[in-house]
Amino acid sequence: MYTFIPPESVHFYAAVDNLKRFVLGMASNQCGVPLFLQTFSSNESDKEAILTIINQLKENLKTDAKVYHVADAAFYTAPNLQNLGQHTFWISRAPATIKEVQELIGTEDPFLSCADDRYGYQVHFSEYAGIRQKWVLYRSAPMHEREEKTFEKNLVKDLNRAKKSLRKLCAREFACAPDAQSAVETWLTKHPRCRLCELATTTITRKQEKKRGRPKNGEPVQLSYKISAEVEHIPEVLAEERRILGRFALATNDPELSVDELLTNYKAQSAIERGFRFLKDRSFRVAEIFLKKVSRIQALAMVMVLCLFIYSLTEFRLRRELERTGETVTSQTKKQTQRPTLKGVFFRFRRVREFVVVEEGRRVKRVANLNEELWKILRLLGREYEKYYT
């Protein structure tokens, strides 16, 4: 069994006066069905909130099945790992801010092929935070393609920002040549992709007294220094950045978990992300929440997640029956699918109308605009759904 924790907590605004925020934390199973919710103060960090959710979920979730808690990099901190220990199983993305992960991502070792041939992998082991864990470095072809397009677009923006920054540097005057050189070194540190071409330092001479004309021989003058240069990207740095595009590291404290299971279970985290998109939908009018009492905020959160619970269960039931029967329905993109979204199904039912006719002096209810595919959806969902339309 898997529980999925949101990659980041979702903030909502409450109260009439200064619009304070509250945070809704939620965990769901691999089908997107909510298992747990809790509201937090907006002052609480996401890292602490995720740990609280996992600990309280452990206390309330009674099962003999092996449970994995899946979370994003916000969860992966030394205190969180040490708090959970070795026997509470988790799956998380290892953040690239960790030096060991950075070195792993930059490795030149060959990759093996996953069951999904779009991915390659390398297996490593770590003792980060004193917890024995399995690290798997993945290389994703689809992710590499997406990131490469973004990378090329950002290069132009990056060079323009560097040129703008360099113009400001060249406009400054320095009291001495070493100060100018130090400023250049500082600038290069802030722009590791760039190098300066035609770099030169020019001396500017000014009279100390404001008089017209050139300074006379022996007249005291004031010297200052300015920099002139052109900027360009370093090809070797860009090549190295391109080489590691599409790579990411996943970590788990269960060494028995295979690389394919690890990847599949982490990617399933999108289920809870869809749930949060549902909660942030305009239908809830979350921009118009004016609540101050903690109890009322909690009650509202409960209603919202209960709606998500019903929505996700219905969607799961429809998808399960479509897969069991081998049938398909038309998606919002006009393609046949066995994994429709319930929102898309609701959209298909928007033209269904109930009306009343008089037959032989009796008022009889009728339903209009129910086509064959809508009847199929109702049949797959079960008699409890069909009876409202028959």
C-alpha positions in Angstrom: 0.0 0.0 0.0 1.2 3.5 -0.8 0.3 6.9 0.8 1.1 10.0 -1.2 1.9 13.3 0.5 1.7 16.5 -1.4 4.9 17.9 -2.8 4.1 21.2 -1.2 1.3 22.3 1.1 -1.5 24.3 -0.5 -2.2 27.7 1.1 -5.7 29.2 1.4 -6.7 32.6 2.6 -9.1 33.1 5.5 -10.4 35.9 7.8 -11.9 39.2 6.8 -9.3 41.7 7.9 -5.7 40.8 7.1 -6.3 37.6 5.0 -4.3 35.2 7.1 -3.4 32.0 5.4 -4.0 28.4 6.5 -2.4 25.3 5.1 -4.3 22.2 4.1 -2.2 19.0 4.4 -3.5 15.8 2.9 -2.4 12.2 2.2 -4.1 9.9 -0.4 -3.6 6.3 -1.6 -2.3 5.4 -5.1 -5.8 5.9 -6.6 -6.0 9.5 -5.4 -8.5 8.7 -2.6 -7.9 10.9 0.5 -6.9 9.0 3.6 -6.0 11.9 5.9 -6.3 15.6 6.2 -5.1 18.2 8.7 -5.0 22.0 8.7 -1.9 23.9 9.7 -0.9 27.4 10.5 0.7 29.1 7.5 3.8 29.7 9.7 4.6 26.0 9.8 7.1 24.8 7.3 6.2 22.2 4.6 8.9 19.9 5.9 7.5 19.8 9.4 3.9 19.5 8.1 4.7 16.5 5.9 6.4 14.7 8.9 3.3 15.4 11.1 1.0 13.9 8.4 3.1 10.7 8.1 3.3 10.3 11.9 -0.4 10.8 12.5 -1.3 8.6 9.5 0.8 5.8 11.0 -1.2 6.0 14.2 -4.5 5.9 12.4 -3.9 3.6 9.5 -4.3 0.0 10.8 -3.2 -2.5 8.2 -1.0 -5.6 7.9 0.1 -4.5 4.4 3.5 -3.0 3.8 3.0 0.8 3.6 5.2 3.2 1.7 4.9 6.9 2.2 5.7 8.8 -1.0 6.7 12.4 -0.9 8.7 15.0 -2.8 12.0 16.6 -2.0 10.5 18.8 0.7 10.2 15.8 2.9 13.9 14.7 2.5 15.7 16.3 5.4 18.0 14.7 7.9 15.7 15.4 10.9 12.7 13.8 9.1 14.6 10.7 8.1 16.0 10.2 11.6 12.5 10.8 13.1 11.0 8.0 10.9 13.9 5.6 11.4 14.6 2.5 9.4 11.2 0.7 9.7 8.8 3.3 8.4 9.2 2.9 4.6 9.3 5.9 2.4 10.0 7.0 -1.2 11.3 10.5 -1.9 13.2 12.5 -4.4 16.7 13.2 -3.2 17.2 17.0 -3.5 20.0 18.2 -5.8 21.0 20.7 -3.1 22.8 17.8 -1.3 26.5 17.7 -2.5 26.4 13.9 -2.7 23.4 14.0 -5.0 25.0 16.7 -7.1 28.0 14.4 -7.6 25.8 11.5 -8.4 23.8 13.4 -11.1 27.1 14.5 -12.7 28.4 10.9 -13.0 29.8 9.6 -16.3 29.0 6.0 -15.5 26.8 4.1 -18.0 23.1 3.7 -17.4 21.1 0.4 -17.5 17.7 0.1 -19.1 14.5 0.1 -17.1 11.4 -1.9 -18.1 10.2 1.4 -19.6 12.8 1.9 -22.2 12.4 5.7 -22.0 14.3 5.5 -18.7 17.8 4.4 -17.7 19.1 3.9 -14.2 22.1 3.5 -11.9 21.8 2.0 -8.4 23.8 3.5 -5.5 23.6 3.1 -1.7 23.9 5.9 0.9 24.0 6.4 4.7 22.7 10.0 4.5 21.5 11.2 8.0 22.7 7.9 9.4 19.9 6.0 7.6 20.7 3.1 5.3 19.0 3.8 2.0 19.0 3.0 -1.7 19.5 5.8 -4.2 18.6 5.3 -7.8 19.7 7.8 -10.4 17.3 7.9 -13.4 17.8 9.4 -16.9 14.5 10.2 -18.5 14.3 10.7 -22.3 11.0 12.6 -22.2 12.2 14.8 -19.4 15.5 15.4 -21.2 13.6 16.5 -24.3 11.4 18.9 -22.3 14.3 20.4 -20.3 16.4 20.8 -23.4 13.7 23.0 -25.0 13.5 25.1 -21.9 17.3 25.2 -21.6 17.7 26.6 -25.1 15.0 29.3 -24.5 16.6 30.3 -21.1 20.1 30.6 -22.7 19.0 33.7 -24.6 17.4 35.2 -21.5 20.5 34.4 -19.4 22.8 36.0 -21.9 20.7 39.2 -22.0 20.7 39.4 -18.2 24.4 38.9 -18.1 24.9 41.7 -20.7 22.6 44.0 -18.7 24.6 43.2 -15.5 27.9 43.8 -17.3 26.8 47.2 -18.5 26.1 48.2 -14.9 29.6 46.9 -13.9 31.2 48.8 -16.8 29.5 52.0 -15.8 31.0 52.0 -12.3 34.2 53.8 -11.4 36.7 52.2 -9.0 39.3 53.9 -6.8 42.1 51.5 -7.8 42.8 48.8 -10.4 42.7 46.0 -7.7 39.2 47.0 -6.8 38.1 46.8 -10.4 39.7 43.4 -10.7 38.0 42.2 -7.6 34.6 43.4 -9.0 35.2 41.4 -12.2 36.0 38.2 -10.2 32.8 38.7 -8.1 30.8 39.2 -11.3 32.2 36.0 -12.8 31.3 34.1 -9.6 27.7 35.2 -10.0 27.7 34.2 -13.7 29.3 30.8 -13.9 28.1 30.2 -17.5 29.9 33.3 -18.8 33.3 34.5 -19.6 34.5 38.0 -20.5 36.2 38.9 -23.8 38.3 41.9 -24.6 38.6 42.7 -20.9 40.4 46.0 -20.3 40.8 48.5 -17.5 40.9 52.2 -18.5 42.2 55.0 -16.3 40.1 58.2 -16.0 41.9 61.4 -14.9 40.0 64.3 -13.3 41.2 67.6 -11.8 40.6 67.8 -8.1 39.4 71.4 -8.6 36.5 72.1 -10.9 38.2 74.2 -13.6 38.0 74.2 -17.3 40.8 72.8 -19.5 43.4 70.0 -19.1 45.3 69.6 -15.9 48.6 71.4 -15.9 51.9 69.7 -15.3 52.3 69.0 -11.6 48.7 69.9 -10.8 47.2 67.3 -8.4 44.6 65.0 -10.2 42.2 62.3 -9.1 42.4 58.9 -10.8 39.6 56.3 -11.2 39.3 53.1 -13.1 36.6 51.6 -15.3 36.2 48.2 -16.9 35.3 47.5 -20.5 34.5 44.0 -21.7 32.2 41.8 -23.8 30.4 38.7 -22.5 29.8 35.3 -24.0 28.7 31.8 -22.7 31.4 29.2 -22.0 30.7 26.3 -24.5 32.2 23.6 -22.1 29.9 24.7 -19.2 26.8 24.6 -21.5 27.8 21.2 -22.8 28.1 19.8 -19.3 24.7 21.2 -18.3 23.1 19.7 -21.4 24.7 16.3 -20.6 23.0 16.0 -17.2 19.5 17.2 -18.3 16.7 14.8 -17.6 18.4 13.2 -14.6 17.0 12.9 -11.1 17.6 10.8 -8.0 15.0 8.8 -6.0 15.7 7.5 -2.5 14.1 4.8 -0.4 14.9 3.1 2.9 13.7 -0.3 1.5 16.6 -1.8 -0.4 14.3 -4.6 -1.6 12.2 -2.2 -3.8 13.1 -2.7 -7.5 14.1 0.2 -9.6 11.0 -0.1 -11.7 8.7 -0.3 -8.7 10.5 2.7 -7.2 10.0 4.8 -10.4 6.4 3.7 -10.9 5.4 4.5 -7.4 7.0 7.9 -7.3 5.4 8.9 -10.6 2.0 7.9 -9.2 2.3 10.9 -6.9 0.5 12.8 -9.6 -2.7 11.3 -8.1 -2.6 13.7 -5.1 -1.5 16.6 -7.3 -4.8 16.1 -9.3 -6.6 16.1 -6.0 -5.2 19.5 -5.0 -6.1 20.9 -8.4 -9.7 19.7 -7.6 -9.6 21.5 -4.3 -8.3 24.7 -5.8 -11.0 24.7 -8.5 -13.1 27.8 -8.7 -16.1 25.7 -7.7 -15.0 26.0 -4.1 -14.6 29.8 -4.4 -11.6 29.6 -2.1 -10.8 33.2 -2.7 -13.9 34.1 -0.8 -13.3 32.2 2.5 -13.9 34.6 5.4 -13.3 32.4 8.5 -11.4 33.2 11.7 -12.2 30.4 14.1 -9.9 27.4 13.8 -12.9 25.0 14.2 -14.7 26.5 11.2 -11.6 26.4 9.0 -11.2 22.8 9.9 -14.9 22.1 9.2 -14.6 23.7 5.8 -11.5 21.7 5.0 -13.3 18.5 5.9 -16.2 19.4 3.5 -13.8 20.1 0.7 -11.8 16.9 1.2 -15.1 14.9 1.6 -16.1 16.2 -1.9 -12.7 15.1 -3.2 -13.2 11.7 -1.5 -16.5 11.1 -3.4 -15.1 12.4 -6.6 -12.0 10.3 -6.6 -13.9 7.1 -5.6 -16.3 7.6 -8.4 -13.5 8.2 -10.9 -11.7 5.1 -9.6 -14.9 3.0 -10.0 -15.5 4.1 -13.6 -11.9 3.4 -14.6 -11.9 0.0 -12.9 -15.0 -1.1 -14.8 -13.7 0.2 -18.1 -10.5 -1.8 -17.6 -12.5 -4.9 -16.5 -14.9 -4.8 -19.4 -12.4 -3.6 -22.1 -14.7 -0.8 -23.1 -13.7 2.8 -23.7 -15.3 6.3 -23.6 -14.6 9.5 -25.4 -12.2 11.8 -23.7 -12.2 15.6 -23.7 -9.7 15.4 -26.6 -12.2 13.3 -28.6 -10.1 10.1 -28.2 -11.1 6.8 -26.8 -9.8 6.1 -23.4 -10.1 3.8 -20.4 -8.9 6.5 -18.0 -11.3 9.4 -18.3 -11.4 12.2 -15.7 -14.6 12.5 -13.8 -14.6 16.2 -14.5 -14.7 15.4 -18.2 -17.5 13.0 -17.6 -19.5 15.7 -15.7 -18.9 17.9 -18.7 -20.5 15.3 -21.0 -23.6 15.2 -18.7 -24.1 19.0 -18.7 -26.8 18.8 -21.5 -28.8 16.2 -19.7 -32.2 17.7 -18.7 -35.2 16.5 -16.7 -38.6 17.7 -17.8 -42.2 16.9 -17.0 -44.9 16.0 -19.6 -48.6 15.4 -19.0 -49.8 12.0 -20.3 -53.5 11.0 -19.9 -53.9 13.6 -17.2 -50.8 12.5 -15.3 -47.5 14.4 -14.8 -44.6 12.2 -15.9 -40.9 13.0 -15.6 -38.7 12.4 -18.6 -34.9 12.7 -19.2 -33.6 14.2 -22.4 -30.2 14.1 -24.2 -29.0 10.8 -22.8 -27.1 9.3 -25.7 -25.7 5.7 -25.9 -22.3 6.5 -24.4 -23.8 8.3 -21.4 -26.0 5.3 -20.8 -22.8 3.1 -21.0 -21.2 5.3 -18.3 -24.2 4.9 -16.0 -24.3 1.1 -16.6 -20.6 0.8 -15.7 -21.1 2.8 -12.5 -23.9 0.6 -11.4 -27.7 0.4 -10.8 -27.4 3.0 -8.0 -26.5 5.6 -10.8 -28.9 4.3 -13.5 -32.0 4.5 -11.3 -31.8 8.4 -11.1 -32.2 8.5 -14.9 -34.7 5.8 -15.5 
